[in-house]
């Protein structure tokens, strides 16, 4: 029996890729075969139940068996890569090898890009520990104002940035923006007053506006929905790694205090900004473009990648420009607004932690260097937990539960911080829960919403909207933790809990809405007389489209 099972699986794994035809006979054959296996309880045992390698028809109504038709429920070595809907993989490679090739070219480069973006955005928190406010003479909420002004251009130009990304090609637009925000970071280390700090923070937000939505948009055009979460979480995990690395780097750079008459906080900006500019020049040649223009893939490989994505997400209309009418049409879908609130609710605690956790840790009585070092472990744990959540989410091909569970962990962390004020170890442990919960839920939310948008035009606009609107929460976060509330920060923690609950409610709303739409489309007639062009224009609003739950 075991020998037969192994032989059967071996036949499946070594047989050529199947060509699954969209015809009633195939559908009938699949249904009858699954029912037979269910009745006899002999699933995946006897090869005779699935005629794999024969050239004769058993019945005139059956599909031609020479197409090598097989049951999709048979276990395979790499099922997430094999299930490509009959799209033919080039003979010189396999789906698994090709996706691995894409992984090595797309994910590390974009992760490093956002690593530097988040590092240059939040290193002001580390610089503040080394005396930024004191040297520049900042008083009252001036430091908070400097944090806030970053988000003004960052929010406004998200959607235009994604449109420019499509027009100019990703390697040009993203590497150019990266060089600019590295240069602005260097200038930030040279400012002499409050006005100079405000100006550099404004232009830093303008230069960074395309990094996050542009990278998410680009990743979404390379992967199927069922395999995207691990990639998104690894990319988003670069924020956690940047937080951890930023603390380590600041603890070392801070020792340069007084070198060439520059304070330690100035060296943090100068050295990290210079490194960003150097890497940006290299990334001009390394950042991948869309699959249709990828020169590092052969023509047959590009055709296969486009085919598997079209089977999963529908046609994407990459050749078509995005106009004002497209933007308006996207916003006619109420789910677009729900997606914005899903992300908006988590941005408040995320930036609250990123900008103020060094100050919160310092209030526990640690020295400057100890504060920087103690800021590292929560970030490292957040990255690890986010990858575990992403792996399980992709394995189960489900997203909703993996937004709610991390959100509950984050709420529990803030609950501890609100109720415990005289136990440093417990308070520090609560920061782990906050970081792990918040930074694990965010990539799932963005991936879930982004990958459920069909077509280039809907995804470019929808992703830009979600990230742009969501980052308005960054403005709220910058005023949530004020000096006058030290060391308990009760108003800040309460604000964070409130917005996390808003995010959870939005996730539930989104889940119910796409569940209802999937059920409605299942009951609709399959042939509505729509052309392929009309389906492409509708994107995920097409009656053929099914949302990932």
C-alpha positions, 0 to 999 in steps of 0.5 A: 500500500505504501509502495503504491502511494509513493509510486503514485505521487512519483508519477504526479511529480514527474509528469509534465505540467497539466493543461487544464481546459476551461470546458464543461467536460473537464468540470464534470470530470473533476466533480465525478472523480472527487465524488468517487474518491470520497465515496470509496475513501481511497483518495490518492491511493490507486493510480487507476482512479486518475488516468494520467498517461493514457491516450484513449477516451473512456467516454465521448463526453470526457475531455481528451486524456492526452492533455494529462488532466489530473485531480488538483487535490493530489498532494505535491511537493511545492503546491503553492507553486504548482497550482498555476491554473494550467499556465505552461512553465518553461521547460528549462526551469520549474515554478519553484525555481523561477519564484525563488529566482524572483525572490532573490532579485525583488525582495532583498533589494526592496527590503534594503531600500525601505530599511534605509527609508525607515532608518532615516525617518526615525533616527531623529528619535535616537538623535534626540536621546543624544541632545538634539532638543537641547542644542537646537533650543527646542521648547514645548511642542517644537520637537513634535512639530518637527515630527509632524511636518514630515507627514504633510508631503508624505501623505499628499503625494502618495498617489501621484508617486505611484503614478510616476512610478509606473511612468518612469519605471521603478528602478529610476523613480525609487533609486532617485527618491532614495538618493534624495532622502539620503541627501536630506538626511545629511543636511538634517545633521547640519541644521542650526535652528528650529526652522532648519529642522522643520525644512529638512523634515519637510523635504525628507517626507517629500523624498520618501513619499514613494518608498512604501506604497511604491515598493508594495505596489511593485511586489504585488505585481510579481506574486500571486495572492496566496504566496505574497504574505511572507514576501510582504512581511519580510519587506515590512520587517525591514522597519523592525530591523531598521529600528533594531539596527538604528539603536545599535548604530546610534549607540556606537555613533553617539561615542563620536560626540565632539569629533570635529566639533560636531555633537553625537546626534549630528553624526547619526544623521550625517553618516546614515544619510551618506550611506543611504546615498551610496546605496541609492547609486548601486540600487539604480542598477539593481531595483527590478522593474515590472515583470513585463520589462524585466530584462533578467528574465527570458521571454518565456519566463516573462510570459509564464510569470505574466500568465500565472499572475493573470490566472490569479489576479486577472489582466492587469492592463500594464500598457494602459496609462492612469487618468483622472477618471480611473482615480475617480472610479476607484473611489466609487468602491467603498472598500477602498475607504475601509482599507484606509481606516484599517491601516490608519488605526495601526499607524498611530501606535506604530509611529508612536512606538517608533518615535517615542520608544527610546524616550520611554525606555530612557524614562525607566532610568537607563543611561543614553547608551543603555537606552539605545541598546535596550531599544533593540530586542523589542524590534528584533522580536517584532521581526521574528513574530511577523515572519511566523505570522506571515508563514502561517497566513500563507500556509492557510491562505487566510488573512483576517484572523492574522490581523485580529490576533496580533492586534489583540497582542498589541492591545494587551501590551498597552493595557499593561503600560496603562496599569503598571507604572512602578515595575521597570521589567514588566513595563519593558516586557509590555513594549515587546507585546506592543511592537510584536502585535503592531508590526505583525498586523500591519504587513498583513493588513496592507498585503490583504488589501493590496493583493485583493485589488485587481489590475495596475490602475486599481492597485496603484491608486488603491495602495497609494490611498491606503498608505497616504490616508493611513499615514495621517495617523502619523500626525496624531502619533507625534502629539500623543506622547508629550513631555508633560505626560512623562513618565506614565504617558497615559494619554498616549497609551490611551490614544493608541488603544483607541486607534487599534480598536478602530483598525480591528473594527475596520478589518471586521467590516472589510472581511464581512464585505468581501465575504458577502461579495464572494458569495454573491458572485458565486451565485451569479451566472458565469457568462454575462457577455462581458469582453476581456477588455471590460473585465480588465477595466473592472479589475477586482470588481469583475464578476469572475474575481474572488477575494482572498479572505 
